[in-house]
Amino acid sequence: MDVYLLEAMVNGLLLGGVLALLALGLNLIFGVIDVVWIAYADLVMCGMYAVYWLHVYFGWPIEFACIAAIAAVAILGFLVHLIIIEPILSAAPINQLLATGGLLFFLQSFATLLFGTDFRNIGLRLPVIQIGNLYISYARLMAFAVALAGAVALYLFLRRTYLGTAIRAISQDREIMGLMGVNERRIYLMTSAIGGALAGLSACLLALQYDVHPFIGNTFGPITFMICVLGGLGNMIGGFFAAFIMSQIIAIGGYYASTELAYVLAFSFFIVLMLVRPRGILSA
Amino acid sequence: MNKIIGALGLGILCVIPFVMPVYFLHLVIQIFLWGFIYTAWSLMGRFGFVSLGHGAFMGIGAYVPALLWNYYGLTPWIGIPIGVLLSVLLAIIIGYPCFRLKVVGHYFALVTLALGQVVLLFIVAERDVTGGSLGMTQKIAGHSWYALQFPEKTYFYGIVLVMWIMGLAIWRWIDRGVGRQALEAISEDEEAASAIGISVLHEKLRVTIISAALTAFGGALFGQYLMYLNPETVSGIAVSLQIVFAAIAGGMYSMFGPTVGSFLTLALTEGLRVWFGTNFIGAANTIYGILLILFIIFMPRGILGFFETLRQRRTGVAVISTE
């Protein structure tokens, strides 16, 4: 097999890990609160700026910068629910989606206002690993490993802790949980904060590989939505697998044609699958 | 009474190009152009099919006639219908499976959102033909009906005004037709609507096709007027969301709502641009974003809808909720 194709596929697999993490966060929020955060990828953008400023401008070690960024985006997620979603929780679901669309406008423009449209890089040079003729970037390998660890941590949290159990329960039956003595509001706020933290973690991993600019959310947003729909909105396992399918299509398509055409290809695939499996790839 | 106001309004609109400075005329043309596109979107939006991908139709409508003109010298009189047809085709390709398989609400919004982005990426990818993200300009033919190019703004004002009135007429036609009741029933409960004999697929597809065709037409005239196309300004998420928000801010349940939305958003962006100058790029859109969030939280029926509700409450007429 062509070594460059193999390299593209490996890179696709590694990117898939981060996309899966993003899809997990979005699916968690959708599954529990029944809201789609259109601005989810722009929370990632905020996180990337946080890493950039703390590390490059204030000279924090990269580990601390990342932890602070995750915390910051988690707080941001908490605030998004408190300020934007909570007042319209009983409105038509599409209104909530559109309100976070307003947030998308706000975050992108505010970032432009604060930082300008320059592309900024955290300037961390990580080594490249060589296996035979295959070159793999260490940053991507690490991103993949951390993303998988994050997914496992989320799984354990949802399975093993009281709060996690409450979150899963509320996603199964919203009405009854209030009667069981679970504070819905608290669960919603916690879920939003966890969703934010996952966006923050993705931001740290993406900051290692990509330049940050105010519109980077547009690069990862649409593909994340496609992945979530493909996996079945709210279905975390489906979204996890869909992330790897989509990232492979983009990687291989990008190898044979161009990145843009690869996205067009991914979307065509998406439409075809919608015809066969409208409720996601794992649906019966 | 309404007729007198209508006639008076039309009279004023006909006088405008002869008394207004060019800059304001430019703004008024844009208000009508975008007002038309927002109206086209609200044909679907008011029935709960929230499309976040109308930038796709607008992009195709704008690029196809421009490309045909530049490469084959084909007049926009033929190029625009081709662009509109291609948009309709795309609307059917996406709409048919979506409606057939009952892809609604969030799913529909996300599918269409991705659609808008794909058209944008396709235009960028074919950079050898379309100029990519640098955009493209049509070959200039001077004042020509054949090329549908007019350096004088007055001509375009007339064209855009006629188009806008046509858009309102179509809005009214759907509003008054039997289809409206069918569509409202569908947006309330699809299962129930199909149980009483409404062809859900047919009704949805019909309004989607009309909406896509009008959006593409608006995009085409937008291109002919500005004589410069950029994938970011006619396609993609930003434009798609802009369409949705302006229509909602103005009020998508009223005939003039989307146009009011067009006026408001343009007045806001132009006003803020003049106010802040170019020192604070993004300041205008930052305030815009905050206002959008406030609108959706406090006035989900838009400005016109808000005032209508107030008036109805005062006169004691029952408020019919279409949300």
Interface residues (C-beta under 8 A of the other chain):
Chain A: F30 V36 I38 I84 P87 I88 A91 A92 P93 I94 N95 L97 L98 A99 G101 G102 L103 L104 F105 F106 L107 Q108 S109 F110 A111 T112 L113 G116 T117 P214 N218 G221 P222 I223 F225 M226 C228 V229 L233 A257 S258 E260 L261 Y263 V264 F267 F270 I271 M274 L275 P278
Chain B: G48 V50 L52 I93 I94 P97 C98 L101 K102 V103 G105 H106 Y107 A109 L110 V111 L113 A114 L115 Q117 V118 L121 F122 V124 A125 G236 I237 A238 L241 V244 F245 I248 F280 I281 G282 A283 A284 N285 T286 Y288 G289 I290 L291 L292 I293 F295 I296 I297 P300 E323
